[in-house]
Amino acid sequence: MAFFEDNNKPDNVNNSLWVEKYRPSKLTEYVGNEHLKEKVAGFLETSDIPHLLFFGKAGTGKTTLAKLIVNSIDCDHIIINASDENNVDTVRNKVKGFCSTVGFKDMKIIILDEFDYMTPNAQALLRNLMETFSRHCRFILTCNYVEKVISPIRSRTQEFQIVPPTKKDVAIQISQILSKEGVEFQPKDLVPIIDSSYPDIRKIINTCQLNSSKGKLKVDTTSVIDADVKSKIVDILKGNDAKPNKWKSIRQAVADSRLQDFTELYTFLYEKVDEYGGSNTSNVILILSESQHKDAMVVDKEIAFMSCIIQIVGII
């Protein structure tokens, strides 16, 4: 989700999802990353769009910026989510098919969202298409983990990191959305919501909407994870306590948090794995991957998470 300003869209916008209702429709409405906005504005002014690669954390506005570009110029475009379509067949059939057919506009733009999910073979094939159709096709790639993009692709794109706004700026903008929606709230109620999901602005907005009922923001502590809990677990894993003490301390922290959804914790532990995984980082990632997959199928998610922690503690 992009970071955006209160752009005074009419109240009768037919969209019940706040993340879509308040998504910016023009580059001037996109808030943050001013240096990048200037670059993009220059591209649009000259109609000289290079291949682009936007990278950064989830929910910070990569896809929104890509969509703003295609909506600002006269072009045919296609958007493909590589987390769903990530193989050679997608590139060979869908991407090549779009590039090779006669279009209604002089330029075609292909947005490949979450490109880091694309397989190496698919990326290699895409590199060839970028060269073959360079006269009239441009590619805009977005990803969370730029290191998963092969070097030949990166060398053919201009890379830009999407930097999230500060928590203070997020709080200001979320407050404007709540006020515009007629939702009563206390500023202190925003703290756990923002802390739990920052810098994923999309998730912050969704959480606020989820917890808004009958014109009031009512924070459900089971739907957000206190940032202190996540950091505390990593600190325990990094510490020098005996292994039994580690998993007991983590078990207590989890119990105190009354957490019911562990999805964010698995993601956070993956992002911080280099801090505590040591020489067994690769094995820790395998444990996290397997545990996250099982999480969707178990009844007691806390037991499943603690089983994951016991395995991790056993090898680090």
Order of alpha helices (4+ residues) and beta strands (2+ residues): alpha-alpha-beta-alpha-beta-alpha-beta-alpha-beta-alpha-beta-alpha-alpha-alpha-beta-beta-alpha-alpha-alpha-alpha-alpha-alpha
